[in-house]
């Protein structure tokens, strides 16, 4: 026991002895020199770790050896790979860094300009059109809604506060489903056209008015989502498509048979199947859906079987 305690004491004394710190400094002409500083931890007493770090930084700043400004590119010169047959390795390293920075700048410029996919050189055939099969819109009643009174007053209403805080209203003509919240915000889903969806939303607002909510209004109606399907009429190789467009595509055949393809401009999501069917979601207007189809059609046509 005594031998082990004495050994621990000696290790502690070694740790509390002077520590030599090597500080790199970039001199004129890009030459790097190291200056050694002596730092004694025992002189700091019982100060906290943050104070010790501040003291070490003060020692480095007080070193008279550094007067020149360091350049970021020169600091990485010692780590650049050396060529087997002559030549300056630092200049080659700078060229590689320059090429990488140019590539990053090009990608940032493309994203800034909105060119997420290249300009399509192949036009979409006139017989291939997107077909909307599910639309979603939202509007506001401009009043507080008593969901319990609304549930007892409507025939096709469902309200279970233990499962969900909203009330569900189902319409049959036109077929749609409305989700009414206590604050007066309503989400309507269903139908195949914007006009019929707007008619369904007005019908929901009228039903709320008849259930002792005369102050309810139909305001701030807007489309929030359109779900469309397209038949490209040719099969595709999803594995090769996902391999080339790995930045946009997610394809896991062991988990799901479809390929999820996302773009920023236009901001939407495609669900591609091997049979040539495409489901487009995330758009709010049919013009945006048509533009998304115009962008994705050449990408799919390249990998047709």
C-alpha positions as CSV (number, residue, x, y, z in Angstrom):
1,X,0.0,0.0,0.0
2,X,2.8,2.4,0.8
3,X,4.5,1.7,-2.5
4,X,1.3,2.4,-4.4
5,X,0.7,5.6,-2.6
6,X,4.2,6.8,-3.1
7,X,3.9,6.1,-6.8
8,X,0.7,8.1,-7.0
9,X,2.4,11.0,-5.2
10,X,5.2,10.9,-7.7
11,X,2.8,10.9,-10.7
12,X,0.9,13.9,-9.1
13,X,4.2,15.8,-8.7
14,X,5.0,15.1,-12.4
15,X,1.6,16.4,-13.4
16,X,2.1,19.6,-11.3
17,X,5.5,20.3,-12.8
18,X,6.2,22.7,-15.7
19,X,4.5,21.9,-19.0
20,X,6.1,22.9,-22.2
21,X,3.6,24.2,-24.8
22,X,4.5,24.4,-28.5
23,X,2.8,27.4,-30.3
24,X,2.9,27.5,-34.1
25,X,3.6,30.9,-35.6
26,X,3.5,31.8,-39.4
27,X,6.4,34.0,-40.3
28,X,6.9,36.2,-43.4
29,X,7.0,34.1,-46.6
30,X,4.6,31.4,-45.3
31,X,7.3,29.7,-43.1
32,X,5.9,28.1,-39.9
33,X,8.0,28.1,-36.7
34,X,7.1,26.8,-33.3
35,X,7.8,28.7,-30.1
36,X,7.9,26.9,-26.8
37,X,6.2,28.3,-23.7
38,X,6.6,27.2,-20.1
39,X,3.3,26.7,-18.1
40,X,3.3,25.7,-14.5
41,X,-0.2,24.4,-13.4
42,X,0.8,24.6,-9.7
43,X,1.2,28.3,-9.9
44,X,-2.5,28.6,-10.6
45,X,-3.4,27.4,-7.1
46,X,-7.0,26.3,-6.6
47,X,-8.4,28.2,-9.5
48,X,-11.1,26.7,-11.8
49,X,-10.4,25.1,-15.2
50,X,-11.7,28.2,-17.0
51,X,-9.2,30.5,-15.2
52,X,-6.4,28.1,-16.1
53,X,-7.4,28.2,-19.7
54,X,-7.5,32.0,-19.6
55,X,-4.0,32.1,-18.1
56,X,-2.7,29.8,-20.8
57,X,-4.2,32.1,-23.5
58,X,-2.6,35.1,-21.8
59,X,0.8,33.4,-21.9
60,X,0.3,32.6,-25.6
61,X,-0.7,36.2,-26.4
62,X,2.2,37.6,-24.4
63,X,4.8,35.6,-26.4
64,X,6.9,38.1,-28.4
65,X,7.6,35.6,-31.2
66,X,4.3,36.2,-33.1
67,X,3.9,39.5,-34.9
68,X,2.8,38.4,-38.3
69,X,-0.7,37.7,-39.4
70,X,-1.4,34.0,-40.1
71,X,-3.0,32.9,-43.3
72,X,-5.6,30.1,-43.2
73,X,-4.2,28.3,-46.3
74,X,-0.6,28.2,-45.0
75,X,-1.6,26.5,-41.8
76,X,-2.6,23.4,-43.7
77,X,0.6,23.2,-45.8
78,X,2.4,20.8,-43.4
79,X,-0.6,18.4,-43.8
80,X,-0.7,18.5,-47.6
81,X,0.3,15.2,-49.3
82,X,3.8,15.2,-50.8
83,X,4.3,14.2,-54.4
84,X,6.5,11.2,-55.2
85,X,8.3,13.0,-58.1
86,X,9.3,16.5,-57.2
87,X,7.1,19.6,-57.2
88,X,5.7,21.8,-54.5
89,X,3.1,20.0,-52.4
90,X,1.7,23.2,-50.9
91,X,0.8,24.7,-54.3
92,X,-1.0,21.5,-55.3
93,X,-2.9,21.5,-52.0
94,X,-4.0,25.1,-52.7
95,X,-5.2,24.1,-56.2
96,X,-7.3,21.2,-54.7
97,X,-8.8,23.5,-52.1
98,X,-9.6,26.1,-54.8
99,X,-11.3,23.5,-57.0
100,X,-13.4,22.3,-54.0
101,X,-14.4,25.9,-53.1
102,X,-15.3,26.6,-56.7
103,X,-17.6,23.5,-56.7
104,X,-19.2,24.5,-53.5
105,X,-19.8,28.1,-54.8
106,X,-21.3,26.7,-58.0
107,X,-23.8,24.5,-56.0
108,X,-24.7,27.5,-53.8
109,X,-25.3,29.6,-56.9
110,X,-27.5,26.9,-58.4
111,X,-29.6,26.7,-55.3
112,X,-29.8,30.5,-55.1
113,X,-31.0,30.7,-58.7
114,X,-33.6,28.0,-58.0
115,X,-32.2,25.4,-60.5
116,X,-32.8,22.3,-58.4
117,X,-33.1,20.1,-61.5
118,X,-31.6,20.9,-65.0
119,X,-33.8,22.5,-67.5
120,X,-35.7,19.7,-69.2
121,X,-34.8,19.1,-72.9
122,X,-37.6,16.5,-73.3
123,X,-41.2,17.7,-73.4
124,X,-44.0,15.9,-71.6
125,X,-46.4,14.2,-74.0
126,X,-49.9,15.8,-74.2
127,X,-51.6,12.5,-73.1
128,X,-49.6,12.4,-69.8
129,X,-51.5,14.8,-67.4
130,X,-51.6,14.9,-63.6
131,X,-54.9,13.9,-62.0
132,X,-55.7,15.3,-58.6
133,X,-57.3,12.8,-56.3
134,X,-57.1,14.5,-52.9
135,X,-57.1,18.2,-52.0
136,X,-56.7,20.0,-48.7
137,X,-57.8,23.5,-47.7
138,X,-58.1,25.6,-44.6
139,X,-60.3,28.5,-43.5
140,X,-61.2,30.3,-40.2
141,X,-64.6,30.8,-38.6
142,X,-63.4,33.9,-36.7
143,X,-65.0,32.8,-33.4
144,X,-64.6,30.3,-30.6
145,X,-66.5,27.0,-31.2
146,X,-68.2,24.9,-28.5
147,X,-67.2,21.5,-29.8
148,X,-69.5,19.6,-27.4
149,X,-72.6,21.6,-28.6
150,X,-71.5,21.1,-32.2
151,X,-71.2,17.4,-31.7
152,X,-74.8,17.1,-30.4
153,X,-76.2,19.4,-33.0
154,X,-74.7,17.7,-36.2
155,X,-75.7,14.3,-37.4
156,X,-72.4,13.3,-39.0
157,X,-70.0,14.6,-36.4
158,X,-67.5,12.7,-34.3
159,X,-65.9,14.1,-31.1
160,X,-63.9,12.2,-28.6
161,X,-61.8,14.6,-26.4
162,X,-59.9,11.6,-25.0
163,X,-58.4,10.7,-28.4
164,X,-58.4,14.1,-30.2
165,X,-59.1,17.7,-29.3
166,X,-60.8,18.4,-32.7
167,X,-64.2,17.5,-34.0
168,X,-64.6,15.6,-37.3
169,X,-67.5,16.4,-39.7
170,X,-68.1,14.1,-42.7
171,X,-70.0,15.4,-45.7
172,X,-71.4,13.2,-48.4
173,X,-72.3,15.7,-51.2
174,X,-69.7,16.7,-52.1
175,X,-67.7,14.1,-50.3
176,X,-65.3,15.7,-47.9
177,X,-64.0,15.6,-44.3
178,X,-63.6,18.6,-42.0
179,X,-61.6,18.9,-38.9
180,X,-62.9,21.7,-36.6
181,X,-60.8,23.1,-33.8
182,X,-62.0,25.0,-30.7
183,X,-60.2,28.2,-31.8
184,X,-62.3,28.2,-35.1
185,X,-59.6,26.9,-37.5
186,X,-61.0,24.3,-39.9
187,X,-59.2,21.9,-42.3
188,X,-61.2,20.4,-45.1
189,X,-59.9,17.4,-47.1
190,X,-61.3,15.5,-50.0
191,X,-63.0,16.0,-53.4
192,X,-61.2,16.3,-56.8
193,X,-61.5,20.0,-57.6
194,X,-60.9,23.3,-55.9
195,X,-64.4,24.6,-56.5
196,X,-66.1,21.5,-54.9
197,X,-63.7,21.8,-52.0
198,X,-64.6,25.4,-51.5
199,X,-68.3,24.5,-51.6
200,X,-67.7,21.9,-49.0
201,X,-65.9,24.4,-46.7
202,X,-68.8,26.9,-47.0
203,X,-71.2,24.1,-46.2
204,X,-69.3,23.3,-43.0
205,X,-69.3,27.0,-42.0
206,X,-73.1,27.1,-42.5
207,X,-73.6,24.0,-40.4
208,X,-71.6,25.6,-37.6
209,X,-73.8,28.8,-37.8
210,X,-76.9,26.7,-37.4
211,X,-75.6,25.1,-34.2
212,X,-75.9,28.3,-32.1
213,X,-72.8,30.0,-33.6
214,X,-74.4,32.8,-35.6
215,X,-71.2,34.9,-35.4
216,X,-69.3,32.2,-37.4
217,X,-67.9,33.4,-40.7
218,X,-66.2,31.9,-43.8
219,X,-62.9,33.7,-44.0
220,X,-59.3,33.2,-45.0
221,X,-59.9,30.3,-47.3
222,X,-56.7,28.9,-48.9
223,X,-55.5,25.7,-50.5
224,X,-52.8,24.0,-48.4
225,X,-52.1,20.8,-50.4
226,X,-52.8,18.9,-53.7
227,X,-52.2,15.2,-54.1
228,X,-51.9,14.2,-57.8
229,X,-51.1,10.9,-59.6
230,X,-49.5,10.5,-63.0
231,X,-49.1,7.5,-65.2
232,X,-45.8,7.8,-67.2
233,X,-46.7,4.6,-69.2
234,X,-43.2,3.1,-69.0
235,X,-41.4,1.1,-66.3
236,X,-38.3,2.6,-64.6
237,X,-35.1,1.3,-63.0
238,X,-35.4,2.9,-59.6
239,X,-32.0,1.6,-58.3
240,X,-30.1,3.4,-61.1
241,X,-32.2,6.5,-60.7
242,X,-31.5,6.7,-57.0
243,X,-27.8,6.0,-57.6
244,X,-27.4,9.0,-59.9
245,X,-29.7,11.4,-58.0
246,X,-28.6,10.3,-54.5
247,X,-28.9,13.9,-53.3
248,X,-32.6,14.0,-54.0
249,X,-33.7,10.3,-54.0
250,X,-34.2,7.9,-51.1
251,X,-34.7,4.3,-52.2
252,X,-34.7,1.4,-49.8
253,X,-36.2,-1.7,-51.6
254,X,-36.0,-3.8,-48.4
255,X,-38.2,-1.3,-46.6
256,X,-40.5,0.1,-49.3
257,X,-40.8,-0.6,-53.0
258,X,-41.1,3.0,-54.0
259,X,-38.5,5.7,-54.4
260,X,-39.0,9.1,-52.7
261,X,-37.7,12.0,-54.7
262,X,-37.6,15.5,-53.2
263,X,-36.9,18.8,-54.8
264,X,-36.7,22.4,-53.5
265,X,-37.7,24.2,-56.7
266,X,-40.5,23.5,-57.0
267,X,-40.8,22.4,-53.4
268,X,-42.6,19.1,-53.6
269,X,-42.2,15.3,-53.1
270,X,-42.5,12.6,-55.7
271,X,-43.2,9.0,-55.0
272,X,-41.9,6.9,-57.9
273,X,-42.8,3.3,-58.6
274,X,-41.1,0.8,-60.8
275,X,-44.3,0.5,-62.9
276,X,-44.1,4.1,-64.0
277,X,-46.6,5.7,-61.6
278,X,-45.7,9.0,-59.9
279,X,-47.5,10.6,-57.0
280,X,-46.8,14.3,-56.5
281,X,-47.5,16.0,-53.2
282,X,-46.6,19.2,-51.4
283,X,-47.9,21.6,-54.1
284,X,-50.7,24.2,-53.5
285,X,-51.6,25.0,-57.2
286,X,-52.1,22.9,-60.3
287,X,-49.6,25.1,-62.1
288,X,-46.9,24.1,-59.6
289,X,-47.9,20.4,-60.2
290,X,-47.5,20.7,-63.9
291,X,-44.1,22.4,-63.5
292,X,-43.0,19.6,-61.2
293,X,-44.1,17.0,-63.8
294,X,-42.2,18.9,-66.5
295,X,-39.1,18.8,-64.4
296,X,-39.3,15.1,-63.3
297,X,-40.3,13.6,-66.6
298,X,-36.8,13.7,-68.3
299,X,-35.3,12.3,-65.1
300,X,-37.7,9.3,-65.2
301,X,-37.5,8.9,-69.0
302,X,-33.7,8.4,-68.8
303,X,-34.1,5.2,-66.8
304,X,-37.0,3.6,-68.6
305,X,-36.9,-0.1,-69.3
